[in-house]
């Protein structure tokens, strides 16, 4: 099951699996003067097969269309079916851009995971946000985590044939009873499939969602030992339980400093051994554990960038704080903070940067020492929409941001909204657009990057365009 996304799987959700329906890839765009363009393909038509074999997803497309001469089955804009031969030069791209990455509908979850975030959502969320995907193809193509509990023999054979590796697996616990209790009655099927695929050479990144009193403590140690014995498990990330106010099963996670430190201490021996034997920490704790364990002293206790290696678990909240801090310090050395303070001063602008409560322990001290705190400051927004222990920026909703902006509207001239709050269509998780938030607040809002070096450059550009004409060409 994938973690709850900062955007959503809108395009995948539109292709829910329909019984008996043949897969077909919707063409979203065609590159000019490409083989696809030369053959007459247009946006809105479909590719249905390659050399007579159905195209179920982007993996199939890459696998089947690897030759330089192919026969494509298609459906044109008039609904007419046909077959056409396409030829390309060696190394040339075919020129297709498809809608989504799976063409026969997303394989959905059949588990009953006690911690499932999708089942903790309030009523009325748009369908794309409540789609519980458990599709190995999305794991490979989009980095979601799957349990393998719905994997068929044919799909297992396909993974081996096409060498679909590495995949991302939701492990949670190796103990059969614990795993069944937290995942459901199909838990063992997934574990057996994982072992067979590992034995056949398929590699995995593994995730453990840690729940107090369930799979932590000695259970966690046994799970990590189990994973260590399987070299095909490239690494393991441990993330704390996230829960909303729209459920009754959970009241706590690892927000208590002692509980968070206990997890870090339990993981540490595995990290030491992995560094000695494999040159990598291998077992990675999500940033929340460090933040909860050290609070105001976080910056002094955050692991170095070397600890995270290639940041393979970045999208799962592992190493995001370290990457942000390093980027901030690079921006500081490059003079971006000085330039931002100067540009905002010339334009007489005060900017508040919207962020979740999860960023307080590192963003607040970084800004305070930056020299631009009188013109640029974070606006930490509490997530009342979801409640519980949800506090990351990517899960902020428009209603909470609008309320926070309205409460301090007189303290800033411009409010910067991180792009991670919005999906590809510019919509928040509660279906608001930037213009909706502006209408509700009466304030000026802009969308900016999440990386300090990027959003500071964007804010400098905005400020320079707002500065008096005589100042716009000043040497900053």
Secondary structure, 3 states (H helix, E strand, C coil): CCCCCCCCCHHHHCCCCCCCCCCCEEEEEECCCCHHHHCCCCCCCEEEEECCEECCEHHHHHHHCCCCEEEEEEECCCCCEEEEEEECCCCCCCCEEECCCECCCCCECCCCCCCCCHHHCCCCCCHHHHCCECCHHHHHHHCCCECCCCCCHHHHHHHHHCCCCCEEEECCCCCHHHHHHHHCCCHHHHHHHHHHHHHCCCCEEEEEEECCCCCCHHHHHHHHHHHHCCCCEEEEEEEECCCCCCCCCCCCCCCCHHHHHHHHHHHHHHHHHHHHHHCCCCEEECHHHHHHHHHHHHHHHCCCHHHHCCCCCHHHCCCHHHHHHHHHHHHHHCCHHHHHHHHHHHHCCCEEEEEEHHHHHHHHHHHHCCCCCCCEEEEEECCCCCCCCCCCHHHCCHHHHHHHHHHCHHHCCEEEEEHHHCCCCCCCCCCCCHHHHHHHHCCCEEEECCCHHHHHHHHHHHHHHHCCHHHCCCCC
